[in-house]
Amino acid sequence: MTRIKVTVKYLGTFSQIAGRREEAFELGEGATVADLSRALAARHGREMKRRLEDERTRPVLFVVDSRPVEGALRLSDGDEVLLTYPAGGG
């Protein structure tokens, strides 16, 4: 199976949970943002899983190559994925 490598960059709370500002992930070809989200939860534990999956909290924003994306987006080799919360306003 062909593998792809993506770089995940963490902002705010996510960098605290991950213990770093960025890291590389290797996923199977055809992996989606949702697959990456599951891999993040598996690597970084319960708090990361809670933040990524709890719809009652602030929604998580995945940005791939400077574009906000949905979980069904297929990732490509070399993509940069930013993980953050949307900016508040009002």
C-alpha positions in Angstrom: 0.0 0.0 0.0 1.3 3.4 -0.9 1.7 5.8 2.0 1.5 9.6 2.1 3.1 12.0 4.5 1.4 15.1 5.8 2.6 17.7 8.3 0.2 18.7 11.1 0.7 22.1 12.7 -1.0 22.7 16.0 -2.2 26.0 17.4 -3.3 26.9 20.9 -4.7 24.1 23.0 -3.8 21.5 20.4 -0.1 22.3 20.7 -0.3 21.9 24.5 -2.1 18.5 24.2 0.3 17.3 21.5 3.3 18.7 23.3 4.7 20.2 20.1 3.8 22.8 17.5 4.0 20.4 14.5 4.7 16.8 13.5 4.7 14.5 10.6 2.1 11.8 10.0 2.2 8.9 7.6 -1.2 7.6 6.4 -2.4 5.3 3.7 -3.0 6.6 0.2 -6.6 7.9 0.0 -6.7 8.9 3.7 -9.1 11.7 4.5 -9.1 14.5 7.1 -11.4 12.2 9.2 -8.8 9.4 9.1 -6.1 11.9 10.2 -8.4 13.0 13.1 -8.7 9.4 14.3 -4.9 9.0 14.0 -4.4 12.2 16.1 -6.7 10.9 18.8 -4.9 7.5 18.8 -1.5 9.2 19.1 -2.3 11.9 21.6 -4.9 10.2 23.9 -8.1 10.9 25.5 -8.0 14.7 25.7 -7.2 15.1 22.0 -10.0 12.6 21.2 -12.4 14.5 23.3 -11.5 17.8 21.6 -11.8 16.4 18.1 -15.0 14.5 18.6 -17.2 16.5 21.1 -19.6 18.4 18.9 -20.9 20.3 22.0 -17.6 22.1 22.4 -16.2 24.6 19.9 -15.9 23.0 16.5 -12.4 22.1 15.4 -11.1 23.7 12.3 -8.9 21.8 9.9 -7.1 23.9 7.3 -5.3 22.1 4.5 -2.9 24.2 2.4 -4.6 27.4 3.6 -8.2 26.3 2.9 -10.7 25.3 5.6 -11.9 21.7 4.9 -14.4 19.1 5.9 -13.6 15.6 7.1 -14.3 13.9 3.8 -11.4 15.7 2.0 -8.8 13.3 0.7 -5.3 14.2 1.7 -2.3 14.3 -0.6 1.3 13.6 -0.1 3.0 16.7 1.3 -0.1 18.5 2.5 0.2 20.8 5.5 -2.7 20.5 7.9 -3.4 23.2 10.5 -5.4 22.2 13.5 -7.1 25.0 15.5 -10.4 26.4 16.7 -12.1 29.0 14.5 -11.6 32.6 15.6 -14.4 33.9 17.7 -16.1 37.1 17.0 -19.3 39.0 17.4 
